[in-house]
Amino acid sequence: MIDWRTVSALLAGAAVSSACTIPTEPLGNNIAYPFRAQVQNATRPEVHNLYMNLLEAGGGDRHLFIGPVGVPTYDLTLVDGVINHVPNGVRAVIGGEIDHTTKLFMTGRGDYRAVFQPTYACNPDTDELQIELHFVTWQNQPTGGHICVRHAFENSHEFRYSPPGNTLIDVDRECIKVTLVVLPTTGLPPQSTTLSTSTIPATPSTSTTSTTPTSTPTGTTPSGAFTDLTAQGYRFLGCAPEERWTTDGPFRTLSGATESSDDMTNQRCAAFCTAQGFKYAGTEWRRECWCGNTVAATRQPATTLASLATCDYKCTGDQAQFCGGDAWLSLYERCEAGAVCENVVFT
Ligand SMILES: *[C@@H]1O[C@H](CO)[C@@H](O)[C@H](O)[C@H]1NC(C)=O
């Protein structure tokens, strides 16, 4: 294993040389010093040189996003090729949801892991030596494929895995192939422990190519994050988890009635649940509507702005609305007759 001092010396040496020289010694697949993961694709400025952030996603899992959502994370490590975040007891895995790509996220559970090989390479902008995490395999799956990022919520991109020979193309949701780069963060302040989109990331002192990700202002709810149904007598409660993101409770958060449609919108779902006599209406996976009369304590949505990020699937019936996500419900509650009907405020 290569230690931090050696890396530091190598990187410093590279900074003063005029061309990138790749060391002949191969890198092991463990990185014990803390690092931040930088995203590079020099032809795609919307993602190039931004960072991988962690977003709490229920059940202790962390979803992986490029800002503005998620928490800047400076203390990743690599264990046998697998990205770990020890403070949260999670490591990078692939799975859960498959459309034209599959989710790359972090969990403490036993999902098949994403395995990387640290590799020396030259920075595409500065030609300085850097350590890249080259994707090797999805554990127990064929070797190959690549990591990509797909536009998600607001300005954010979520991390995905595209398998080898992938021929499924969703023209509306391009997944941009990216390189993950190890930025050692020794000497930087520890990661903030509070989940907030207003966390101001420190600029890694070891990077000469970093771009500080933009952050969203606090106290405002991003426009379009949910559909205002208050005129229809429903208020938005937030993005609520299904069983996959929790540790107990029923399989379905809303188990009263359901329908699925190419014309799904939040209005349609609320009207459907009202007609069926239910109090709660939730849209999910672009085209599903679920109704119920109770929401268990473990399934209550959070009220942080960041928590809205996982309900980022556009409705099949209206691309300007979000209809939940991958095992996440855009959750609405019917207002009491005569009472003030207001959406939850997200901070
Ligand atoms: C940048 O993204 C495009 C689109 O996914 C891809 O074709 C290209 O190979 C990527 N470049 C790098 C260096 O990953």
The ligand as an SDF file (V2000), in Angstrom:
LIG
                    3D

 14 14  0  0  0  0  0  0  0  0999 V2000
  -17.4400   12.3150  -21.4570 C   0  0  0  0  0  0  0  0  0  0  0  0
  -18.8160   11.9830  -21.6050 O   0  0  0  0  0  0  0  0  0  0  0  0
  -19.1750   11.5080  -22.9020 C   0  0  0  0  0  0  0  0  0  0  0  0
  -20.6750   11.2660  -22.8490 C   0  0  0  0  0  0  0  0  0  0  0  0
  -21.0040   10.2880  -21.8940 O   0  0  0  0  0  0  0  0  0  0  0  0
  -18.3990   10.2470  -23.2320 C   0  0  0  0  0  0  0  0  0  0  0  0
  -18.7080    9.8100  -24.5350 O   0  0  0  0  0  0  0  0  0  0  0  0
  -16.9260   10.5030  -23.0980 C   0  0  0  0  0  0  0  0  0  0  0  0
  -16.2270    9.2840  -23.2730 O   0  0  0  0  0  0  0  0  0  0  0  0
  -16.6120   11.0670  -21.7270 C   0  0  0  0  0  0  0  0  0  0  0  0
  -15.2000   11.3840  -21.6080 N   0  0  0  0  0  0  0  0  0  0  0  0
  -14.4460   10.8660  -20.6430 C   0  0  0  0  0  0  0  0  0  0  0  0
  -13.0320   11.2870  -20.6910 C   0  0  0  0  0  0  0  0  0  0  0  0
  -14.8880   10.0950  -19.8140 O   0  0  0  0  0  0  0  0  0  0  0  0
  1  2  1  0
  1 10  1  0
  2  3  1  0
  3  4  1  0
  3  6  1  0
  4  5  1  0
  6  7  1  0
  6  8  1  0
  8  9  1  0
  8 10  1  0
 10 11  1  0
 11 12  1  0
 12 13  1  0
 12 14  2  0
M  END
$$$$
